[in-house]
């Protein structure tokens, strides 16, 4: 739903590189690293999944983990010593993503609705049909 987003300002101390790096190094997602794994295996996993040379990503991920712990997201009703479980770590890049603002979306006519030409259906609910759009053009069989 639109409008449900909140902006939360957090202190810059959450973005200290060394603290964030240590928080990430101590991380062992339960579905990716077995709890009985030795320190060397955990370090090998951490260095294979996380790029510690990308300082901004390390700071952001560390700050996110700290925020989750501080606000007890997902574990609100648990005892205070319980940490929020992290099940997996996945690196996401924007290379395979595209963001379109509303005006660009409308200008490209990705999905373009138009009134149904039938006079019987005019004025009633759900009478729109797919008009001349990028989707309609590419979806022709």
N, C-alpha and C positions, 0 to 999 in steps of 0.2 A: 504494500500500500504506500502511496506517496505521502510524504510528510511525517513518516514515523522515525526518521533518522534524527539522531542527536549528536551534537558536537560536544565533546568533553575535552577540556583543557587539562593537561597533566603537566607536572613539573618537569623541567629540563633534566633534573637529576635521574629520571628514568632512562634517559638516552645516553648515559655514559658508556663508551665503547667497552671498556674492560669489564664492567659489571654485567653488561648485556652478554658479552662473550662467555663469561663464566656461567651465567644462567643457562645459556644454550649448551655449553659443554656438559653441564650437569643433567641435561634433559635426556631421558631415554623413553621414547614413546612405547607404550605397552604392546602395541601391535607390530612394532618394527624391530625392537631389541628385547630379547628375552631377559627377564630379571636376573637370571643367574650368570649372564655374560660378564666376563672379566673386564677390567678397566681398559685394557688394550683393544678389545673388541668394541667397546662403547666409543672409544676415541676414534677408532677406524670408521665406525658408522657415522659419527658426528662429522668428521672431516670429509666423508664422501657425500653427505647430503647437504651440508651447509657450506657456503662460500664465505669464509672469514675475511677474505680480501675486500669484499663489498661491505665497507664499514657502515654505510647507511642502512643496508638491509639487516645487518647484525644489530645495530642500535634499535631499529624499529621492532624486530622480532623479540629482542630482550625486553623492551618496554611493554610490548603486548603481553608477554608472559607475566611480567610484574603486575600489570593492570588486572589480568585475570586472577592472579593470586590475591591481590589487595581487595578486589570486589567480590571474590568468592563466586565467580560466575560458574554456574552449573552445579555448585555444591553448597548452595545457600543454607540448607538445613543440616549439613554435616557438622561434626565437631570442629573446633578451631584449628586443630593440628593437621587435619586432612587437607592435602594439596589437590588442586584441580587436576584431574587426569588429562594428559595429552596422549591421544591415541595414535597420531601420525603427524609427520612433518612432510609437507609437499612444497616444493619450490614452484612458484607461479611467476610466469613472465608475461609482460604485456605484448610480447611479439605476436601471440596468437589471439589477441583480444582487440576489439575495436569499440570505442565509446562514441556514441552519436548524441549530440544534444538534440532537443526537441525540434528546433528550427531546421537543422540539417536533416533530421529524420523526415520531416514533412517535405522539405525541398526535394529529397531523393525519391519520394513517393514509394518507399519500400512496400508499404501496405496502403492502398488508397481505396477508401470506401466511397461508394456513390449510391444514390437512391435507386431503388428497384424501379425498372421502367413500367412494370405492371401497375395500372391505375387501381386495381383491386387492393394491392398491398401498400399503396402510399398512405402514409399517416399512421399505420399500425406499428407496433414494436417489432424490432428485428427485421426490418425490411431492407436493410442495406445489403449490397452485394459487392464482391470484389471488383474494383474498377480497373482502370489502366494503371498498373503498378509494376514495379520491378519484380516482385514476387509472382504476380499473375503472368508476366511475360516469361519468366524462367520456369514456371510450373506447367507449361503447356506440354501435353503428351502427344 
